[in-house]
C-alpha cells in the first residue's frame, strides 16, 4: 500500500486504548540515512496549528500505528509521546 503525505493529513488519528480523537497529522519525522518514518506529528490538543509551539506537539512513534484506513489512523498509545529524537 502506498500513501502520500497529503492523504495522511486528511485523516483523523484515534487512540484505540481510550477512543479519543487526537487530531490530524501535521508533519512526519523520518530518519534521513535510512529513509524510515520515525513518527507522525499532531498539533497540541485544542490549539490551532499556526499558533502552537513545536515543543507542545504530540509525537506518535510509527510502530504505534495499528491501521491506516480511508478516513482514520488508529494508534495504540498508553500515553502521549513527546521526545525530540527518533529512536
Buried (B, 14 or more C-beta within 10 A) or exposed (E): EEEEEEEBEEBBBBBEEEEEEBBBBBBBBEEEEEEEBBBBBBBBEEEEEEEBEEEEBBBBBBEBBEEBEEEEBBBEBEEBEEEEEBE
